[in-house]
Amino acid sequence: MKTTTGGHISTELRINDRIRVPEVRLVGPNGETVGIVSTSDALRLAQEADLDLVEIAPMGRPPVCKLMDYGKFKYENAQKAREARRNQTNTVIKEMKLRPKIDQHDYETKKGHVVRFLRSGDKVKITIMFRGREQHRPELGYRLLQRLAEDVTELGFVESSPKQDGRNMTMVIGPHKKKSEAKAEVKAERDLKAAEREAEREAERAELKAAHPVPSPKKERGRSENLDPEIEA
């Protein structure tokens, strides 16, 4: 038995003369309900208002159509889609590697990087690397991961619990805030610091100006001021 496959289903809305049903449920340009009218009357109303008749709910009984500027509608939808893509952020997983017997200074440095990643809205994969006899002391890595998770608990949470993976032990910490929120906060903090620096510079300029005032120009004496008032010019 020969089978046929369906063609491409268009997602484009039907407008104006492409609407072939005898009647439609019409919605006005401002969202007001007009009611069920014949398609010919709906097209006439669209032409009189210099608008398009657009089928917005084809599965309705009868289909729902709206009077609108279809070109403007498509443009605004494209703008919204472009903005959504611009604001969409892909999940980024940073990685930080530690040794089970890390010293305090190195630990603080590594923790600082983790804090920075979480504040930026990124996930962080923490990897504990075991060498030699350290492989027989997995509890060292587990305690270190627990300590780190507790130190950054205000910024992130344990998304993937510690697990052994060969010579390594891994854990994933996820940020509490979304990437977009984190970026907005970082930008706001950066703008605030810039404003504070500018205010400080302005205050320094004012203090300098107050400490070293500009002397006012001396008034030049006129010729008459040098003469004896009793002497006639």
KEVEXBA-196194 format. One line per field, with one value per residue: z, y, x of N, C-alpha, C in turn; residue in three letters. Coordinates in steps of 0.02 Angstrom, whole numbers, plus 32768, in hexadecimal, padded with zeros to 4 digits. Layout:
BEGIN
nZ = (Z_...);
nY = (Y_...);
nX = (X_...);
caZ = (Z_...);
caY = (Y_...);
caX = (X_...);
cZ = (Z_...);
cY = (Y_...);
cX = (X_...);
res = (ALA_...);
! end
This chain:
BEGIN
nZ = (8000_7FD3_8023_8051_807F_80E6_80B6_80D6_8165_8170_81DB_81D0_81E9_81AA_813F_810C_8068_806B_80CB_80CF_8109_8127_818D_821A_82C2_82F8_832F_8366_833B_83B4_840C_842D_8430_83A2_836D_831C_8272_81C0_8152_80E4_810D_8175_8130_80E9_814F_8178_8109_8107_817B_815B_817C_81A0_8193_8202_8225_82C0_8313_82D5_82F3_8332_8341_82FA_82A2_82F3_82CC_82B6_82A8_826D_8257_81F5_81C6_8222_8293_8278_8274_82F8_833E_830D_8340_83CA_83D0_83AA_8414_847D_845A_8468_84F1_8520_8577_856F_85CD_862D_8661_86D3_8706_8794_87DB_8862_88DF_8956_89CB_89D3_89F7_8A6A_8A30_89A4_899F_89C1_8953_88E9_8914_8907_887C_8860_88A1_8852_87D7_87F8_881B_87A0_8769_873B_8735_8799_878D_87FF_8814_8867_886C_887C_88AD_88A9_8948_8976_8939_8985_89E9_89E1_8A31_8A51_89E0_89DB_8A51_8A35_89C8_8A04_8A5E_8A08_89C7_8A32_8A4D_89E2_89E4_89E5_8965_890D_88EE_8911_8885_884A_88A3_88FC_88A6_8882_8801_87B5_87CB_87F8_8853_8845_8848_882E_8834_8833_8802_8868_882A_8789_86EB_86A2_8708_875C_8708_86F9_877C_878F_8731_8766_87DF_87B0_876E_87DD_8827_87CD_87CF_8853_8853_87FD_8849_88B4_8874_884C_88C8_88F5_8899_88BC_893F_8925_88DB_893C_8996_894F_8919_8889_886B_8864_87D7_87D8_87E7_876F_8784_8751_86ED_8726_87AC_87DB_87E9_8840_8890_8898_8831_8794_8703);
nY = (7FC4_806B_80F7_81A1_8231_82BE_836B_8400_8456_84F0_8576_85F4_8675_867A_86F7_8778_875E_86D9_869B_862A_85FF_8605_865B_86BC_86D4_876F_87E0_8882_8907_893B_88D5_88C1_8866_883C_87DF_8753_8755_875D_8726_8775_87F1_880C_881B_888E_88EC_88ED_8924_89A3_89D8_89DD_896F_88C6_8827_87AC_8703_86C5_865C_85CF_8555_856E_8571_85CC_85F0_8663_8709_879F_8850_88A5_88F6_889C_8899_88EC_88A0_882A_8860_888F_8817_87D7_882B_8814_878C_8794_87DF_8787_8720_8764_877B_86FD_8688_8618_8585_8583_8525_8532_84FA_84C5_8490_8433_83FC_8377_8394_841D_84BD_8545_85C6_85AE_8573_85DC_862E_85DD_85D0_8653_8660_8609_864B_86BE_8687_8653_86C7_86FF_86B4_8634_8582_8517_849C_843B_83ED_8373_833C_82A7_825C_81D7_818F_81D7_81B2_8150_8192_81CD_8216_828B_82DC_82E5_832A_83A3_83D1_83DF_8445_84B0_84BF_84EA_8563_85B3_85B9_8621_864F_85E4_853A_8489_8432_83BB_8332_8303_828E_81FC_81ED_8190_81C0_8237_82A5_82EB_837B_83DF_8487_84F0_8595_8605_866A_8698_86A1_8718_876B_8771_87B0_882C_885C_8862_88C3_8930_8940_8960_89DA_8A25_8A2C_8A74_8AEE_8B12_8B23_8B90_8BF0_8BFB_8C2F_8CA9_8CE4_8CEF_8D4B_8DB9_8DD2_8DF0_8E63_8EB6_8EC0_8F00_8F87_8FE7_907D_911D_918C_921F_92C5_933F_93DF_9475_9506_957B_955B_9568_95EC_9688_96B7_9740_9779_97B3_975D);
nX = (802B_801E_805E_804A_809F_8080_8086_80E9_80B6_8071_8096_806B_7FF7_7F4F_7F0F_7E9E_7E66_7E8B_7E45_7DCA_7D54_7CA1_7C70_7CA8_7CE7_7CF2_7D70_7D92_7E09_7E39_7E2B_7DA8_7D0E_7CB7_7C60_7C0A_7C1B_7C00_7C81_7C97_7C62_7CB9_7D30_7D10_7D04_7D88_7DC8_7D8E_7DC3_7E45_7E94_7ECE_7E7D_7E94_7EAC_7EAA_7E8C_7E79_7E3B_7DC6_7D11_7CA1_7D40_7DB0_7DCC_7E2E_7E32_7EBB_7F5C_7FB8_803C_8080_8068_80B1_8131_8143_813B_81AC_820F_81FD_8220_82A5_82D8_82C1_8318_838E_8391_8396_83F4_8478_8498_8527_85AF_8629_86CB_8724_87B8_87FB_8871_886F_88B9_88C8_8911_88E9_88F2_88F0_8874_881D_8832_8802_877D_8754_874F_86E5_867C_8676_864E_85CE_858B_8582_8521_853F_8551_85B7_8630_867D_8715_876D_880E_8861_88FA_8970_897F_8916_88A3_886B_8830_87A8_8753_8792_8786_86FB_86DA_8718_86CE_8652_866F_868D_8611_85C3_8600_85DC_8554_84F7_84F6_84E9_84AE_84B9_84B1_84D1_84FD_8596_85FB_8659_86CE_872F_87D3_87AC_873D_86A0_8631_85A2_8577_84EF_84B5_8452_840D_83CA_8420_8406_83D4_8443_84A0_8464_846A_84F4_8516_84CF_8511_8590_8575_854E_85C6_8613_85CF_85E4_866F_867A_8638_868F_8700_86CC_86B5_8739_876A_871E_874D_87D2_87C3_878B_87F4_8856_882F_8804_8855_8805_8804_886E_8833_884B_888C_8842_8874_8845_883F_88BD_88D4_88D6_8843_8829_8867_8845_8817);
caZ = (8000_7FCD_8054_8040_80BA_80E2_80A6_810B_8182_8177_821A_81C0_81F3_816E_8142_80D6_8039_8078_80FB_80A2_812D_8119_81C1_824C_82FF_82EB_8366_834C_8340_83F9_8435_843C_840E_8373_8369_82E1_8235_8183_8140_80B5_8134_819B_8100_80D9_8189_8178_80D4_811B_81B0_8140_81A4_8185_81B8_8212_8249_82F9_8334_82A0_830C_8350_831C_82BE_82B0_830D_82A3_82D4_827C_8283_8225_81F7_81BD_8262_82C0_826A_8287_8341_8354_82FC_8371_840A_83CB_83AA_8458_84A6_844B_8484_8539_8531_858B_8571_860C_862A_869A_86E0_872C_87C3_87F2_88A2_88FB_8998_8A01_89BF_8A30_8A75_8A00_8963_89A6_89BE_890E_88C2_8929_88E9_8836_8862_88B3_8817_87A5_880F_8817_8759_8755_871C_875D_87A4_879A_882A_880C_8895_884A_88AA_8893_88D3_8981_8983_891D_89BA_8A1C_89C0_8A61_8A4F_89AB_89EC_8A83_8A14_89A0_8A33_8A79_89D3_89BD_8A6A_8A49_89AC_89E7_89D6_891D_88E5_8910_88F5_8852_8841_88DF_88EE_8890_886D_87B9_87AC_87FA_8809_8873_8828_8863_8807_885B_8807_881F_887D_87FC_8742_86C9_8692_8746_8773_86DD_8709_87BC_8785_870E_8794_880F_878C_8764_881E_8838_87A1_87E8_8892_8842_87E1_8880_88DA_884C_884E_890B_88F8_8872_88E3_8977_8909_88C8_8979_89B6_8925_88F3_8853_887E_8836_87B4_87F5_87C1_8757_8795_8718_86EF_8753_87F1_87ED_87EB_887A_887D_8895_87F3_875D_86CA);
caY = (8000_80A7_812A_81E3_825A_8301_83A0_842E_847A_8535_8596_8638_8681_868A_873B_8793_8731_8694_8680_8610_85E9_8633_868D_86BE_86F9_87A8_8809_88C3_8918_8949_889B_88BD_882F_8853_87A9_8729_8778_873B_8736_87AE_882E_8817_8837_88D2_8915_88F3_8953_89E6_89F0_89D8_893C_8882_87F6_8778_86C9_86BA_861C_85A9_851B_8582_8562_85D4_8609_86A7_8736_87E1_8886_88C0_8905_885D_88A8_8904_8867_87FE_8883_8890_87D2_87C9_8850_87F1_874F_87A7_87F4_874A_86FC_878B_8773_86B7_8679_85D1_856F_857C_8501_853E_84C4_84D7_8453_8439_83C1_8369_83B0_8462_84E9_8577_85FE_8597_8566_861C_8645_85B5_85E2_8694_8655_85EA_8681_86E9_8662_864E_870A_870B_8689_85F7_8546_8508_8456_8436_83AD_8363_830E_827C_823F_81A5_8173_8200_818F_8126_81BE_81F6_8242_82CC_8302_82F0_835F_83E1_83E6_83F7_8486_84E2_84C9_8512_85A6_85DA_85A8_865C_865C_85A9_84FD_844C_8417_8375_831F_82E7_8248_81E6_81E0_817B_81E1_8278_82AA_8328_8396_8419_84BA_851C_85D7_8611_8699_868B_86C5_875C_8792_877C_87E2_886D_8872_8873_8904_8964_894B_8983_8A1F_8A46_8A3A_8AAA_8B2C_8B24_8B3D_8BD3_8C1C_8C07_8C5D_8CEB_8CFF_8D02_8D88_8DF0_8DE0_8E11_8EA7_8EDC_8ECA_8F2D_8FB1_900F_90C4_9148_91BA_9262_92FB_9372_9422_94A3_9540_95AD_9547_957B_9636_96AA_96CE_9788_978F_97A9_9738);
caX = (8000_8047_804D_8062_80AF_8064_80B5_80FC_807E_8083_8083_8057_7FB0_7F29_7EF6_7E75_7E45_7E9E_7E15_7D96_7D18_7C68_7C67_7CDE_7CDA_7D1D_7D8A_7DA6_7E50_7E4C_7E1B_7D61_7CEB_7C84_7C2F_7C0E_7C06_7C16_7CC6_7C96_7C59_7CF7_7D61_7CFB_7D17_7DD1_7DDA_7D79_7DF0_7E89_7EB6_7ECA_7E56_7EC5_7E8F_7ED6_7E7A_7E58_7E17_7D86_7CD3_7CCC_7D83_7DB4_7DF5_7E36_7E46_7EFB_7F90_7FDF_8083_8099_8064_80EA_816F_8149_814A_81F3_8236_81F9_8246_82EC_82E9_82C3_8357_83C5_8391_839F_8439_8487_84B5_856F_85CA_866F_86EA_8759_87DA_881D_8891_8851_88E1_88D5_891E_88B5_88F8_88D7_882C_87FA_8836_87D3_8739_8745_873A_86A2_864E_866E_8626_8589_856E_8574_84EA_8558_855A_85FE_8640_86B8_8737_87A3_883C_8887_8938_8991_895A_88DA_8868_884E_8813_8774_8731_87B3_8765_86B5_86D8_872B_8695_861F_8686_8685_85C9_85AA_861D_85BB_850D_84CE_84F7_84DA_8497_84D5_8485_84E5_8522_85D9_85FE_869B_86D5_8775_8800_8790_86FB_8682_85F3_858C_8553_84C8_84A7_840D_83ED_83D1_8456_83F0_83D0_8487_84C0_8446_8485_853B_8516_84B8_8548_85C6_855F_854F_860B_8629_85B1_8606_86B1_8671_8626_86CC_872A_86AC_86C2_877F_8772_8701_877A_880D_87AF_8781_8835_887E_8800_8821_8851_87DF_8831_8874_8813_887B_8876_883E_88A0_8829_884A_8901_88D9_88BB_87FF_8823_8885_8817_8833);
cZ = (8000_7FFE_803E_8081_80B0_80D2_80E2_8123_818F_81BA_820F_81CA_81B1_8174_8104_80A9_8043_80AB_80D3_80C6_8122_814E_81F5_828A_82FF_832B_8348_8357_8387_8428_8446_8413_83E2_836D_8329_82A5_81F9_8172_8110_80DA_815B_816D_80EE_8111_818B_8144_80E8_8150_819A_816A_8181_81B2_81C3_823B_8282_831E_8301_82B8_832C_8324_8327_82D1_82C7_82E1_82C4_829F_8297_8247_8226_81EF_81FE_8295_82B7_827F_82D2_835C_8346_832D_83B4_8409_83CC_83F0_8486_849A_8468_84CF_854E_8541_858F_85B4_8603_8669_869E_8708_8758_87E0_8832_88B4_8940_89D2_89F0_89FC_8A32_8A42_89BC_8966_89A0_8977_88E2_88D4_890B_88A1_8833_8871_8876_87E2_87B8_880B_87CF_873E_8734_874E_8764_87B4_87C2_8824_883E_8874_887E_8887_88C5_890A_8991_896A_8952_89F2_89FD_89F0_8A63_8A1B_89BC_8A1E_8A64_89EB_89CD_8A4E_8A46_89C8_89F4_8A66_8A14_89AC_89D8_898C_88F3_8910_88EE_88C5_8846_887A_88CD_88D9_8876_8823_87AB_87E1_8811_882F_885D_884C_883A_8835_882A_8829_8834_884B_87B4_8724_86BB_86CF_875F_874A_86EC_874A_87B6_8763_873C_87C7_87EE_8780_87A6_8832_880D_87B9_8828_8884_8826_8817_88AA_88B5_884E_8892_8912_88D2_8899_891D_895E_88F6_8904_899A_898F_88FA_88BE_8866_884A_8815_87D4_87C7_87AE_8767_8757_8721_8721_879C_8809_87F6_882C_8867_8878_8853_87BA_8724_8692);
cY = (803E_80DB_816C_8209_82A0_8334_83CB_8454_84C1_8550_85DE_863E_8691_86D0_8749_875E_86E7_8673_866B_85FB_861B_8669_8687_86E1_8733_87CD_884A_88D1_8927_8910_8894_8886_884C_881F_8780_874E_874F_8752_8771_87F0_883F_8835_887F_8902_8921_8926_899A_8A03_89EF_89A8_88F9_8858_87BA_8741_86B7_8679_85F2_856E_852D_8571_859B_85EF_8652_86D0_877B_8813_88A4_88D2_88C9_8869_88BF_88CB_8838_881E_8882_884A_87C0_87ED_882D_87B1_875E_87BB_87B7_8723_8721_8781_872B_86AA_862E_85C0_8563_8558_850F_8503_84DE_8497_8461_83F8_83B5_8388_83F8_848E_8522_85AF_85EA_858B_85A8_8638_8620_85C7_8625_868E_8638_861F_86AD_86C8_8661_8692_871D_86DF_8648_85BD_8539_84BD_8454_83F0_83A7_832E_82E9_8261_820C_818B_819B_81DE_8163_814F_81EB_8225_8287_82FA_8314_8329_83A3_83FD_8401_843C_84BD_84F2_84F5_855A_85D2_85CF_85E3_8669_8620_856D_84C1_842D_83CE_8361_8302_829E_8239_81D5_81CF_819A_8225_8271_82ED_833B_83D4_8447_84E8_855F_85DE_863D_8686_86B7_870D_8788_87A3_87B2_8828_8888_8888_88B7_893C_8974_8971_89CD_8A46_8A5A_8A73_8AED_8B43_8B41_8B84_8C05_8C2D_8C37_8CA4_8D0C_8D15_8D43_8DC4_8E03_8E05_8E59_8ED3_8EED_8EFB_8F57_8FDA_9058_90EE_917A_9200_9296_932F_93B8_944F_94E0_9574_959D_955B_95C7_9651_96C7_9719_97A3_9782_9786_9769);
cX = (802C_802F_806B_806E_8095_809A_80C4_80BF_8093_806B_806D_800B_7F8D_7F0B_7ECB_7E57_7E57_7E70_7DD7_7D56_7CDF_7C5F_7C9F_7CC5_7D0B_7D2F_7DA4_7DF0_7E67_7E3A_7DD2_7D40_7CB3_7C4C_7C39_7BF1_7C1C_7C5D_7CC8_7C8D_7C98_7D2C_7D50_7D0F_7D63_7DE7_7DC8_7DA8_7E39_7EB4_7EB1_7E9C_7E83_7EA3_7EBF_7EC7_7E54_7E2E_7DD4_7D4B_7CA2_7D11_7D81_7DE4_7DF8_7E4A_7E87_7F27_7FC0_8029_80A2_809A_80A0_812C_8178_8159_8193_8221_8237_8222_8291_8303_82EE_8303_8392_83CB_839C_83E8_8443_84A8_8500_8586_8615_868B_8722_8776_8801_8840_8875_8877_88F6_88E2_88EB_88B6_88DC_888C_8805_87FA_8803_878A_8725_872F_86F3_866E_8641_8643_85DC_8567_855D_853D_84FF_855B_85A5_8606_8681_86D5_8770_87CF_8866_88C5_8954_8965_891B_889B_8846_8830_87DD_8751_8751_8792_871E_86AF_86E9_86F1_865D_8630_867B_863B_85AC_85C3_85FA_8570_84DF_84C8_84E1_84C4_84B6_84A2_8493_8513_8566_85D5_8645_869B_871E_87A0_87E5_874E_86DD_8641_85E2_8564_8530_84BA_845E_83E8_83FA_8408_8442_83ED_8416_84AA_84A5_8462_84CE_8540_8503_84EF_8581_85B4_8562_8597_8626_860E_85D3_864C_86AC_8660_8664_86FA_870E_86B8_870B_878B_8757_872E_87B8_87FE_87A6_87C4_8860_884F_8824_881C_882C_880E_8831_8854_8847_885F_8876_886B_8887_8836_888F_8909_88BD_8877_87F9_8840_8855_883B_8840);
res = (MET_LYS_THR_THR_THR_GLY_GLY_HIS_ILE_SER_THR_GLU_LEU_ARG_ILE_ASN_ASP_ARG_ILE_ARG_VAL_PRO_GLU_VAL_ARG_LEU_VAL_GLY_PRO_ASN_GLY_GLU_THR_VAL_GLY_ILE_VAL_SER_THR_SER_ASP_ALA_LEU_ARG_LEU_ALA_GLN_GLU_ALA_ASP_LEU_ASP_LEU_VAL_GLU_ILE_ALA_PRO_MET_GLY_ARG_PRO_PRO_VAL_CYS_LYS_LEU_MET_ASP_TYR_GLY_LYS_PHE_LYS_TYR_GLU_ASN_ALA_GLN_LYS_ALA_ARG_GLU_ALA_ARG_ARG_ASN_GLN_THR_ASN_THR_VAL_ILE_LYS_GLU_MET_LYS_LEU_ARG_PRO_LYS_ILE_ASP_GLN_HIS_ASP_TYR_GLU_THR_LYS_LYS_GLY_HIS_VAL_VAL_ARG_PHE_LEU_ARG_SER_GLY_ASP_LYS_VAL_LYS_ILE_THR_ILE_MET_PHE_ARG_GLY_ARG_GLU_GLN_HIS_ARG_PRO_GLU_LEU_GLY_TYR_ARG_LEU_LEU_GLN_ARG_LEU_ALA_GLU_ASP_VAL_THR_GLU_LEU_GLY_PHE_VAL_GLU_SER_SER_PRO_LYS_GLN_ASP_GLY_ARG_ASN_MET_THR_MET_VAL_ILE_GLY_PRO_HIS_LYS_LYS_LYS_SER_GLU_ALA_LYS_ALA_GLU_VAL_LYS_ALA_GLU_ARG_ASP_LEU_LYS_ALA_ALA_GLU_ARG_GLU_ALA_GLU_ARG_GLU_ALA_GLU_ARG_ALA_GLU_LEU_LYS_ALA_ALA_HIS_PRO_VAL_PRO_SER_PRO_LYS_LYS_GLU_ARG_GLY_ARG_SER_GLU_ASN_LEU_ASP_PRO_GLU_ILE_GLU_ALA);
! end
